[in-house]
Structure formats: C-alpha cells, structure tokens
C-alpha cells in the first residue's frame, strides 16, 4: 500500500500543487466516503484546514474503487490530476 500512497502524493506534486499531502490520509478519506456506496461514479468534495478544496471523481466497483481524477482549488489556483493517464 505504501507504493500506492506514494503514487498519489507524486501525481499531486507533479500537478504543481505546492503543499505537502499525505497519500494514506487521502486513501483513508476516500475509503470512508465510499463505504456502503452502490457501484457507480461519484464526486466527493473535501475541504482541508487551509480551505483548499479537493474534488475527487471516484468510480466504485464491487470489490474496489478507482480514483479517476482530482481537482484542487487553492487560493484562486486550480490543479488537475488525472490518475488514469
């Protein structure tokens, strides 16, 4: 799982987002959100303590999920991460 967390962190860093993120925390937050969700695609909004908005597009399947994209808005700047690319 550590490799997965690191991949999340690296993709976000590559987008130009200047703040440190924790891949494990992101994964845990998404896992909590999708618990008991039906199969399908969902948008999930999250705001951190610095008022940055994270908008996740998540595809939920029977046994797993796919974090497809993430859009981050921070102080008027936007960052887009396509995890499927």
C-alpha positions in Angstrom: 0.0 0.0 0.0 2.9 2.4 0.6 3.7 2.4 -3.1 0.0 3.4 -3.8 0.1 6.2 -1.2 3.4 7.4 -2.7 1.9 7.4 -6.2 -0.9 9.6 -5.1 1.5 12.0 -3.5 3.8 12.1 -6.6 0.9 12.7 -9.0 -0.3 15.6 -6.9 3.2 17.1 -6.7 3.6 16.8 -10.5 0.5 18.9 -10.9 2.3 21.8 -9.4 0.3 21.8 -6.1 2.8 23.3 -3.7 1.6 21.9 -0.4 2.5 18.5 1.1 -0.2 15.9 1.0 -0.5 12.5 2.7 -1.4 9.7 0.3 -2.5 7.5 3.2 -4.9 10.1 4.6 -6.4 10.7 1.1 -6.9 7.0 0.6 -8.5 6.6 4.0 -10.8 9.6 3.4 -11.9 8.1 0.1 -12.4 4.7 1.6 -14.6 6.1 4.4 -16.7 8.0 1.8 -17.3 5.0 -0.5 -18.2 2.6 2.3 -21.7 1.3 1.6 -22.0 3.1 -1.7 -23.5 1.4 -4.7 -21.5 0.8 -7.8 -21.1 3.9 -9.9 -19.3 7.2 -10.3 -19.2 9.8 -7.5 -17.9 13.3 -7.0 -16.6 13.9 -3.5 -15.7 17.3 -2.2 -13.4 17.8 0.8 -12.0 21.0 2.3 -8.8 20.9 4.4 -7.9 23.1 7.3 -6.3 25.7 4.9 -9.6 26.0 2.9 -8.2 24.1 -0.1 -11.0 22.3 -1.9 -10.3 18.8 -3.2 -12.9 17.4 -5.7 -12.4 13.7 -6.3 -14.0 11.7 -9.1 -14.3 8.1 -7.9 -15.6 5.0 -9.7 -16.9 2.5 -7.2 -17.0 -1.2 -8.1 -18.0 -4.3 -6.2 -14.6 -5.1 -4.7 -12.6 -1.9 -5.2 -12.6 1.7 -6.4 -10.8 3.8 -9.0 -9.6 7.3 -8.1 -10.0 8.7 -11.6 -9.3 12.5 -11.2 -8.7 15.1 -8.6 -9.2 18.8 -8.9 -7.7 21.0 -6.2 -8.5 24.7 -5.7 -6.2 26.6 -3.5 -6.1 30.4 -3.2 -7.5 31.0 -6.6 -5.2 28.5 -8.3 -6.5 25.2 -9.8 -4.6 22.0 -10.1 -5.9 18.9 -12.0 -4.6 15.4 -11.6 -5.7 12.6 -13.9 -4.8 9.3 -12.1 -5.9 7.3 -15.2 -3.4 8.9 -17.5 
